[in-house]
Amino acid sequence: MDAFLGTFKLQNSEGFDEVMGRLDGRTVESTITMDGDIMNQVQVGDKTTYITRKIEENMLKTTVKVEELVSHRDYVRV
């Protein structure tokens, strides 16, 4: 599970290099912006990944898009 743990502090919307760690070792350039209460992240590497995150009550709703593939994930705080 450590492969999915990480912390970063968002200073502004400048891009930064993000290493995918033990997942597959790729490096992507990430840019994170806020649009109201929605966090948008774009990861540019071999393919471009679009991630949106929004908190609703005790749930984090996440949508990940890569080309024509779309994944919706809901995380509940327990």
Distance bins in CASP14 RR format, pairs under 12 A and 6 or more apart:
PFRMAT RR
TARGET T0000
AUTHOR 0000-0000-0000
RMODE 2
METHOD distances of the structure
MODEL  1
1 22 0 0 0 0 0 1 0 0 0 0 0
1 23 0 0 0 0 0 1 0 0 0 0 0
2 21 0 0 0 0 1 0 0 0 0 0 0
2 22 1 0 0 1 0 0 0 0 0 0 0
2 23 0 0 0 0 0 1 0 0 0 0 0
3 19 0 0 0 0 0 1 0 0 0 0 0
3 20 0 0 0 0 1 0 0 0 0 0 0
3 21 1 0 0 1 0 0 0 0 0 0 0
3 22 1 1 0 0 0 0 0 0 0 0 0
3 23 1 0 1 0 0 0 0 0 0 0 0
3 24 0 0 0 0 1 0 0 0 0 0 0
3 25 0 0 0 0 1 0 0 0 0 0 0
4 20 0 0 0 0 0 1 0 0 0 0 0
4 21 0 0 0 0 1 0 0 0 0 0 0
4 22 0 0 0 0 1 0 0 0 0 0 0
4 23 1 0 0 1 0 0 0 0 0 0 0
4 75 0 0 0 0 0 1 0 0 0 0 0
5 21 0 0 0 0 0 1 0 0 0 0 0
5 22 0 0 0 0 0 1 0 0 0 0 0
5 23 0 0 0 0 0 1 0 0 0 0 0
6 18 0 0 0 0 1 0 0 0 0 0 0
6 19 0 0 0 0 0 1 0 0 0 0 0
6 20 0 0 0 0 0 1 0 0 0 0 0
6 21 0 0 0 0 1 0 0 0 0 0 0
6 22 0 0 0 0 0 1 0 0 0 0 0
6 23 0 0 0 0 0 1 0 0 0 0 0
7 18 0 0 0 0 0 1 0 0 0 0 0
8 15 0 0 0 0 0 1 0 0 0 0 0
8 16 1 0 0 1 0 0 0 0 0 0 0
8 17 0 0 0 0 0 1 0 0 0 0 0
8 18 1 0 0 1 0 0 0 0 0 0 0
8 19 0 0 0 0 0 1 0 0 0 0 0
8 30 0 0 0 0 1 0 0 0 0 0 0
8 32 0 0 0 0 1 0 0 0 0 0 0
8 41 0 0 0 0 0 1 0 0 0 0 0
9 16 0 0 0 0 0 1 0 0 0 0 0
9 32 0 0 0 0 0 1 0 0 0 0 0
10 16 0 0 0 0 1 0 0 0 0 0 0
10 30 0 0 0 0 0 1 0 0 0 0 0
10 31 0 0 0 0 0 1 0 0 0 0 0
10 32 1 0 1 0 0 0 0 0 0 0 0
10 33 0 0 0 0 1 0 0 0 0 0 0
10 34 0 0 0 0 1 0 0 0 0 0 0
10 39 0 0 0 0 1 0 0 0 0 0 0
10 40 0 0 0 0 0 1 0 0 0 0 0
10 41 0 0 0 0 1 0 0 0 0 0 0
10 53 0 0 0 0 0 1 0 0 0 0 0
11 32 0 0 0 0 1 0 0 0 0 0 0
12 31 0 0 0 0 0 1 0 0 0 0 0
12 32 0 0 0 0 1 0 0 0 0 0 0
12 33 0 0 0 0 1 0 0 0 0 0 0
12 34 0 0 0 0 0 1 0 0 0 0 0
13 30 0 0 0 0 0 1 0 0 0 0 0
13 31 1 0 0 1 0 0 0 0 0 0 0
13 32 1 0 0 1 0 0 0 0 0 0 0
13 33 1 0 1 0 0 0 0 0 0 0 0
13 34 0 0 0 0 1 0 0 0 0 0 0
13 35 0 0 0 0 0 1 0 0 0 0 0
13 39 0 0 0 0 0 1 0 0 0 0 0
13 40 0 0 0 0 1 0 0 0 0 0 0
13 41 0 0 0 0 0 1 0 0 0 0 0
13 42 0 0 0 0 0 1 0 0 0 0 0
14 29 0 0 0 0 0 1 0 0 0 0 0
14 30 0 0 0 0 0 1 0 0 0 0 0
14 31 1 0 0 1 0 0 0 0 0 0 0
14 32 0 0 0 0 1 0 0 0 0 0 0
14 33 0 0 0 0 0 1 0 0 0 0 0
15 28 0 0 0 0 0 1 0 0 0 0 0
15 29 1 0 1 0 0 0 0 0 0 0 0
15 30 1 0 0 1 0 0 0 0 0 0 0
15 31 1 0 1 0 0 0 0 0 0 0 0
15 32 1 0 0 1 0 0 0 0 0 0 0
15 33 0 0 0 0 1 0 0 0 0 0 0
15 41 0 0 0 0 0 1 0 0 0 0 0
15 42 0 0 0 0 1 0 0 0 0 0 0
15 43 0 0 0 0 0 1 0 0 0 0 0
15 44 0 0 0 0 1 0 0 0 0 0 0
16 27 0 0 0 0 0 1 0 0 0 0 0
16 28 0 0 0 0 1 0 0 0 0 0 0
16 29 1 0 0 1 0 0 0 0 0 0 0
16 30 1 0 1 0 0 0 0 0 0 0 0
16 31 1 0 0 1 0 0 0 0 0 0 0
16 32 0 0 0 0 1 0 0 0 0 0 0
16 41 0 0 0 0 0 1 0 0 0 0 0
16 42 0 0 0 0 0 1 0 0 0 0 0
16 43 0 0 0 0 0 1 0 0 0 0 0
16 44 0 0 0 0 0 1 0 0 0 0 0
17 25 0 0 0 0 0 1 0 0 0 0 0
17 26 0 0 0 0 0 1 0 0 0 0 0
17 27 1 0 1 0 0 0 0 0 0 0 0
17 28 1 0 0 1 0 0 0 0 0 0 0
17 29 1 0 0 1 0 0 0 0 0 0 0
17 30 1 0 0 1 0 0 0 0 0 0 0
17 31 0 0 0 0 0 1 0 0 0 0 0
17 43 0 0 0 0 0 1 0 0 0 0 0
17 44 0 0 0 0 0 1 0 0 0 0 0
17 45 0 0 0 0 0 1 0 0 0 0 0
18 25 0 0 0 0 0 1 0 0 0 0 0
18 26 0 0 0 0 1 0 0 0 0 0 0
18 27 1 0 0 1 0 0 0 0 0 0 0
18 28 1 0 1 0 0 0 0 0 0 0 0
18 29 1 0 0 1 0 0 0 0 0 0 0
18 30 1 0 1 0 0 0 0 0 0 0 0
18 31 0 0 0 0 1 0 0 0 0 0 0
18 32 0 0 0 0 1 0 0 0 0 0 0
18 41 0 0 0 0 1 0 0 0 0 0 0
18 42 0 0 0 0 0 1 0 0 0 0 0
18 43 1 0 0 1 0 0 0 0 0 0 0
18 44 0 0 0 0 0 1 0 0 0 0 0
18 45 0 0 0 0 1 0 0 0 0 0 0
18 49 0 0 0 0 0 1 0 0 0 0 0
18 51 0 0 0 0 0 1 0 0 0 0 0
19 25 1 0 0 1 0 0 0 0 0 0 0
19 26 1 0 0 1 0 0 0 0 0 0 0
19 27 1 0 1 0 0 0 0 0 0 0 0
19 28 0 0 0 0 1 0 0 0 0 0 0
19 29 0 0 0 0 0 1 0 0 0 0 0
19 30 0 0 0 0 0 1 0 0 0 0 0
19 43 0 0 0 0 0 1 0 0 0 0 0
19 45 0 0 0 0 0 1 0 0 0 0 0
20 26 1 0 1 0 0 0 0 0 0 0 0
20 27 1 0 0 1 0 0 0 0 0 0 0
20 28 1 0 0 1 0 0 0 0 0 0 0
20 29 0 0 0 0 0 1 0 0 0 0 0
20 30 0 0 0 0 0 1 0 0 0 0 0
20 43 0 0 0 0 1 0 0 0 0 0 0
20 45 0 0 0 0 1 0 0 0 0 0 0
20 46 0 0 0 0 0 1 0 0 0 0 0
20 49 0 0 0 0 0 1 0 0 0 0 0
21 27 0 0 0 0 1 0 0 0 0 0 0
21 28 0 0 0 0 0 1 0 0 0 0 0
24 45 0 0 0 0 0 1 0 0 0 0 0
24 46 0 0 0 0 0 1 0 0 0 0 0
25 45 0 0 0 0 0 1 0 0 0 0 0
25 46 0 0 0 0 0 1 0 0 0 0 0
26 43 0 0 0 0 1 0 0 0 0 0 0
26 44 0 0 0 0 0 1 0 0 0 0 0
26 45 1 0 0 1 0 0 0 0 0 0 0
26 46 1 0 0 1 0 0 0 0 0 0 0
26 47 0 0 0 0 0 1 0 0 0 0 0
26 49 0 0 0 0 0 1 0 0 0 0 0
27 43 0 0 0 0 0 1 0 0 0 0 0
27 44 0 0 0 0 0 1 0 0 0 0 0
27 45 1 0 0 1 0 0 0 0 0 0 0
27 46 0 0 0 0 0 1 0 0 0 0 0
28 41 0 0 0 0 0 1 0 0 0 0 0
28 42 0 0 0 0 1 0 0 0 0 0 0
28 43 1 0 1 0 0 0 0 0 0 0 0
28 44 1 0 0 1 0 0 0 0 0 0 0
28 45 1 0 1 0 0 0 0 0 0 0 0
28 46 0 0 0 0 1 0 0 0 0 0 0
28 47 0 0 0 0 1 0 0 0 0 0 0
28 48 0 0 0 0 1 0 0 0 0 0 0
28 49 1 0 0 1 0 0 0 0 0 0 0
28 51 0 0 0 0 0 1 0 0 0 0 0
28 66 0 0 0 0 0 1 0 0 0 0 0
29 41 0 0 0 0 0 1 0 0 0 0 0
29 42 0 0 0 0 1 0 0 0 0 0 0
29 43 1 0 0 1 0 0 0 0 0 0 0
29 44 1 0 1 0 0 0 0 0 0 0 0
29 45 1 0 0 1 0 0 0 0 0 0 0
29 46 0 0 0 0 0 1 0 0 0 0 0
29 48 0 0 0 0 1 0 0 0 0 0 0
29 49 0 0 0 0 0 1 0 0 0 0 0
30 39 0 0 0 0 0 1 0 0 0 0 0
30 40 0 0 0 0 0 1 0 0 0 0 0
30 41 1 0 1 0 0 0 0 0 0 0 0
30 42 1 0 0 1 0 0 0 0 0 0 0
30 43 1 0 1 0 0 0 0 0 0 0 0
30 44 1 0 0 1 0 0 0 0 0 0 0
30 45 0 0 0 0 1 0 0 0 0 0 0
30 48 0 0 0 0 0 1 0 0 0 0 0
30 49 0 0 0 0 1 0 0 0 0 0 0
30 50 0 0 0 0 0 1 0 0 0 0 0
30 51 0 0 0 0 1 0 0 0 0 0 0
31 39 0 0 0 0 0 1 0 0 0 0 0
31 40 0 0 0 0 1 0 0 0 0 0 0
31 41 1 0 0 1 0 0 0 0 0 0 0
31 42 1 0 1 0 0 0 0 0 0 0 0
31 43 0 0 0 0 1 0 0 0 0 0 0
31 44 1 0 0 1 0 0 0 0 0 0 0
31 45 0 0 0 0 0 1 0 0 0 0 0
31 48 0 0 0 0 0 1 0 0 0 0 0
31 49 0 0 0 0 0 1 0 0 0 0 0
31 50 0 0 0 0 0 1 0 0 0 0 0
31 51 0 0 0 0 0 1 0 0 0 0 0
32 38 0 0 0 0 0 1 0 0 0 0 0
32 39 1 0 0 1 0 0 0 0 0 0 0
32 40 1 0 0 1 0 0 0 0 0 0 0
32 41 1 0 1 0 0 0 0 0 0 0 0
32 42 0 0 0 0 1 0 0 0 0 0 0
32 43 0 0 0 0 1 0 0 0 0 0 0
32 50 0 0 0 0 0 1 0 0 0 0 0
32 51 0 0 0 0 1 0 0 0 0 0 0
32 52 0 0 0 0 0 1 0 0 0 0 0
32 53 0 0 0 0 1 0 0 0 0 0 0
33 39 1 0 0 1 0 0 0 0 0 0 0
33 40 1 0 1 0 0 0 0 0 0 0 0
33 41 0 0 0 0 1 0 0 0 0 0 0
33 42 0 0 0 0 1 0 0 0 0 0 0
33 50 0 0 0 0 0 1 0 0 0 0 0
33 51 0 0 0 0 0 1 0 0 0 0 0
33 52 0 0 0 0 0 1 0 0 0 0 0
33 53 0 0 0 0 0 1 0 0 0 0 0
34 40 1 0 0 1 0 0 0 0 0 0 0
34 41 0 0 0 0 0 1 0 0 0 0 0
34 52 0 0 0 0 0 1 0 0 0 0 0
34 53 0 0 0 0 0 1 0 0 0 0 0
34 54 0 0 0 0 0 1 0 0 0 0 0
35 41 0 0 0 0 0 1 0 0 0 0 0
35 52 0 0 0 0 1 0 0 0 0 0 0
35 53 0 0 0 0 0 1 0 0 0 0 0
35 54 0 0 0 0 1 0 0 0 0 0 0
36 52 0 0 0 0 0 1 0 0 0 0 0
36 53 0 0 0 0 0 1 0 0 0 0 0
36 54 0 0 0 0 1 0 0 0 0 0 0
36 55 0 0 0 0 0 1 0 0 0 0 0
37 52 0 0 0 0 0 1 0 0 0 0 0
37 53 0 0 0 0 1 0 0 0 0 0 0
37 54 1 0 0 1 0 0 0 0 0 0 0
37 55 1 0 0 1 0 0 0 0 0 0 0
37 56 0 0 0 0 1 0 0 0 0 0 0
37 60 0 0 0 0 0 1 0 0 0 0 0
37 61 0 0 0 0 0 1 0 0 0 0 0
38 50 0 0 0 0 0 1 0 0 0 0 0
38 51 0 0 0 0 0 1 0 0 0 0 0
38 52 1 0 1 0 0 0 0 0 0 0 0
38 53 1 0 0 1 0 0 0 0 0 0 0
38 54 1 0 1 0 0 0 0 0 0 0 0
38 55 0 0 0 0 1 0 0 0 0 0 0
38 56 0 0 0 0 0 1 0 0 0 0 0
38 60 0 0 0 0 0 1 0 0 0 0 0
38 61 0 0 0 0 1 0 0 0 0 0 0
38 62 0 0 0 0 0 1 0 0 0 0 0
38 63 0 0 0 0 1 0 0 0 0 0 0
39 50 0 0 0 0 0 1 0 0 0 0 0
39 51 0 0 0 0 1 0 0 0 0 0 0
39 52 1 0 0 1 0 0 0 0 0 0 0
39 53 1 0 1 0 0 0 0 0 0 0 0
39 54 1 0 0 1 0 0 0 0 0 0 0
39 55 0 0 0 0 1 0 0 0 0 0 0
39 60 0 0 0 0 1 0 0 0 0 0 0
39 61 0 0 0 0 0 1 0 0 0 0 0
39 62 0 0 0 0 1 0 0 0 0 0 0
39 63 0 0 0 0 0 1 0 0 0 0 0
40 49 0 0 0 0 0 1 0 0 0 0 0
40 50 1 0 0 1 0 0 0 0 0 0 0
40 51 1 0 0 1 0 0 0 0 0 0 0
40 52 1 0 1 0 0 0 0 0 0 0 0
40 53 0 0 0 0 1 0 0 0 0 0 0
40 54 0 0 0 0 1 0 0 0 0 0 0
40 62 0 0 0 0 0 1 0 0 0 0 0
40 63 0 0 0 0 0 1 0 0 0 0 0
40 64 0 0 0 0 0 1 0 0 0 0 0
40 65 0 0 0 0 0 1 0 0 0 0 0
41 48 0 0 0 0 0 1 0 0 0 0 0
41 49 1 0 0 1 0 0 0 0 0 0 0
41 50 1 0 0 1 0 0 0 0 0 0 0
41 51 1 0 1 0 0 0 0 0 0 0 0
41 52 1 0 0 1 0 0 0 0 0 0 0
41 53 1 0 0 1 0 0 0 0 0 0 0
41 62 0 0 0 0 1 0 0 0 0 0 0
41 63 0 0 0 0 0 1 0 0 0 0 0
41 64 0 0 0 0 1 0 0 0 0 0 0
41 65 0 0 0 0 0 1 0 0 0 0 0
42 48 1 0 0 1 0 0 0 0 0 0 0
42 49 1 0 0 1 0 0 0 0 0 0 0
42 50 1 0 1 0 0 0 0 0 0 0 0
42 51 1 0 0 1 0 0 0 0 0 0 0
42 52 0 0 0 0 0 1 0 0 0 0 0
42 64 0 0 0 0 0 1 0 0 0 0 0
42 65 0 0 0 0 0 1 0 0 0 0 0
42 66 0 0 0 0 0 1 0 0 0 0 0
43 49 1 0 1 0 0 0 0 0 0 0 0
43 50 0 0 0 0 1 0 0 0 0 0 0
43 51 1 0 0 1 0 0 0 0 0 0 0
43 64 0 0 0 0 1 0 0 0 0 0 0
43 65 0 0 0 0 0 1 0 0 0 0 0
43 66 0 0 0 0 1 0 0 0 0 0 0
44 50 0 0 0 0 0 1 0 0 0 0 0
44 66 0 0 0 0 0 1 0 0 0 0 0
45 66 0 0 0 0 0 1 0 0 0 0 0
46 66 0 0 0 0 0 1 0 0 0 0 0
46 67 0 0 0 0 0 1 0 0 0 0 0
47 64 0 0 0 0 0 1 0 0 0 0 0
47 65 0 0 0 0 0 1 0 0 0 0 0
47 66 1 0 1 0 0 0 0 0 0 0 0
47 67 1 0 0 1 0 0 0 0 0 0 0
47 68 0 0 0 0 0 1 0 0 0 0 0
47 69 0 0 0 0 1 0 0 0 0 0 0
48 64 0 0 0 0 0 1 0 0 0 0 0
48 65 0 0 0 0 1 0 0 0 0 0 0
48 66 1 0 0 1 0 0 0 0 0 0 0
48 67 0 0 0 0 1 0 0 0 0 0 0
48 69 0 0 0 0 0 1 0 0 0 0 0
49 62 0 0 0 0 0 1 0 0 0 0 0
49 63 0 0 0 0 0 1 0 0 0 0 0
49 64 1 0 0 1 0 0 0 0 0 0 0
49 65 1 0 0 1 0 0 0 0 0 0 0
49 66 1 0 1 0 0 0 0 0 0 0 0
49 67 0 0 0 0 1 0 0 0 0 0 0
49 69 0 0 0 0 1 0 0 0 0 0 0
49 70 0 0 0 0 0 1 0 0 0 0 0
49 71 0 0 0 0 0 1 0 0 0 0 0
50 62 0 0 0 0 0 1 0 0 0 0 0
50 63 0 0 0 0 1 0 0 0 0 0 0
50 64 1 0 0 1 0 0 0 0 0 0 0
50 65 1 0 1 0 0 0 0 0 0 0 0
50 66 1 0 0 1 0 0 0 0 0 0 0
50 67 0 0 0 0 0 1 0 0 0 0 0
50 69 0 0 0 0 0 1 0 0 0 0 0
50 70 0 0 0 0 1 0 0 0 0 0 0
50 71 0 0 0 0 0 1 0 0 0 0 0
51 60 0 0 0 0 0 1 0 0 0 0 0
51 61 0 0 0 0 0 1 0 0 0 0 0
51 62 1 0 0 1 0 0 0 0 0 0 0
51 63 1 0 0 1 0 0 0 0 0 0 0
51 64 1 0 1 0 0 0 0 0 0 0 0
51 65 1 0 0 1 0 0 0 0 0 0 0
51 66 0 0 0 0 1 0 0 0 0 0 0
51 70 0 0 0 0 0 1 0 0 0 0 0
51 71 0 0 0 0 1 0 0 0 0 0 0
51 72 0 0 0 0 0 1 0 0 0 0 0
51 73 0 0 0 0 1 0 0 0 0 0 0
52 60 0 0 0 0 0 1 0 0 0 0 0
52 61 0 0 0 0 1 0 0 0 0 0 0
52 62 1 0 0 1 0 0 0 0 0 0 0
52 63 1 0 1 0 0 0 0 0 0 0 0
52 64 0 0 0 0 1 0 0 0 0 0 0
52 65 0 0 0 0 1 0 0 0 0 0 0
52 70 0 0 0 0 0 1 0 0 0 0 0
52 71 0 0 0 0 0 1 0 0 0 0 0
52 72 0 0 0 0 0 1 0 0 0 0 0
52 73 0 0 0 0 0 1 0 0 0 0 0
53 59 0 0 0 0 0 1 0 0 0 0 0
53 60 1 0 0 1 0 0 0 0 0 0 0
53 61 1 0 0 1 0 0 0 0 0 0 0
53 62 1 0 1 0 0 0 0 0 0 0 0
53 63 0 0 0 0 1 0 0 0 0 0 0
53 64 0 0 0 0 1 0 0 0 0 0 0
53 72 0 0 0 0 0 1 0 0 0 0 0
53 73 0 0 0 0 1 0 0 0 0 0 0
53 74 0 0 0 0 0 1 0 0 0 0 0
53 75 0 0 0 0 1 0 0 0 0 0 0
54 60 1 0 0 1 0 0 0 0 0 0 0
54 61 1 0 1 0 0 0 0 0 0 0 0
54 62 0 0 0 0 1 0 0 0 0 0 0
54 63 0 0 0 0 1 0 0 0 0 0 0
54 72 0 0 0 0 0 1 0 0 0 0 0
54 73 0 0 0 0 0 1 0 0 0 0 0
54 74 0 0 0 0 0 1 0 0 0 0 0
54 75 0 0 0 0 0 1 0 0 0 0 0
55 61 1 0 0 1 0 0 0 0 0 0 0
55 62 0 0 0 0 0 1 0 0 0 0 0
55 74 0 0 0 0 0 1 0 0 0 0 0
55 75 0 0 0 0 1 0 0 0 0 0 0
55 76 0 0 0 0 0 1 0 0 0 0 0
55 77 0 0 0 0 1 0 0 0 0 0 0
56 62 0 0 0 0 0 1 0 0 0 0 0
56 74 0 0 0 0 1 0 0 0 0 0 0
56 75 0 0 0 0 0 1 0 0 0 0 0
56 76 0 0 0 0 0 1 0 0 0 0 0
56 77 0 0 0 0 0 1 0 0 0 0 0
57 74 0 0 0 0 0 1 0 0 0 0 0
57 75 0 0 0 0 0 1 0 0 0 0 0
57 76 0 0 0 0 1 0 0 0 0 0 0
57 77 0 0 0 0 1 0 0 0 0 0 0
58 74 0 0 0 0 0 1 0 0 0 0 0
58 75 0 0 0 0 1 0 0 0 0 0 0
58 76 1 0 0 1 0 0 0 0 0 0 0
58 77 1 0 1 0 0 0 0 0 0 0 0
58 78 0 0 0 0 1 0 0 0 0 0 0
59 72 0 0 0 0 0 1 0 0 0 0 0
59 73 0 0 0 0 0 1 0 0 0 0 0
59 74 1 0 1 0 0 0 0 0 0 0 0
59 75 1 0 0 1 0 0 0 0 0 0 0
59 76 1 0 1 0 0 0 0 0 0 0 0
59 77 1 0 0 1 0 0 0 0 0 0 0
59 78 0 0 0 0 0 1 0 0 0 0 0
60 72 0 0 0 0 0 1 0 0 0 0 0
60 73 0 0 0 0 1 0 0 0 0 0 0
60 74 1 0 0 1 0 0 0 0 0 0 0
60 75 1 0 1 0 0 0 0 0 0 0 0
60 76 0 0 0 0 1 0 0 0 0 0 0
60 77 1 0 0 1 0 0 0 0 0 0 0
61 71 0 0 0 0 0 1 0 0 0 0 0
61 72 1 0 0 1 0 0 0 0 0 0 0
61 73 1 0 0 1 0 0 0 0 0 0 0
61 74 1 0 1 0 0 0 0 0 0 0 0
61 75 0 0 0 0 1 0 0 0 0 0 0
61 76 0 0 0 0 0 1 0 0 0 0 0
62 70 0 0 0 0 0 1 0 0 0 0 0
62 71 0 0 0 0 1 0 0 0 0 0 0
62 72 1 0 0 1 0 0 0 0 0 0 0
62 73 1 0 1 0 0 0 0 0 0 0 0
62 74 1 0 0 1 0 0 0 0 0 0 0
62 75 1 0 0 1 0 0 0 0 0 0 0
63 69 0 0 0 0 0 1 0 0 0 0 0
63 70 1 0 0 1 0 0 0 0 0 0 0
63 71 1 0 0 1 0 0 0 0 0 0 0
63 72 1 0 1 0 0 0 0 0 0 0 0
63 73 1 0 0 1 0 0 0 0 0 0 0
63 74 0 0 0 0 0 1 0 0 0 0 0
64 70 1 0 0 1 0 0 0 0 0 0 0
64 71 1 0 1 0 0 0 0 0 0 0 0
64 72 0 0 0 0 1 0 0 0 0 0 0
64 73 1 0 0 1 0 0 0 0 0 0 0
65 71 1 0 0 1 0 0 0 0 0 0 0
65 72 0 0 0 0 0 1 0 0 0 0 0
END
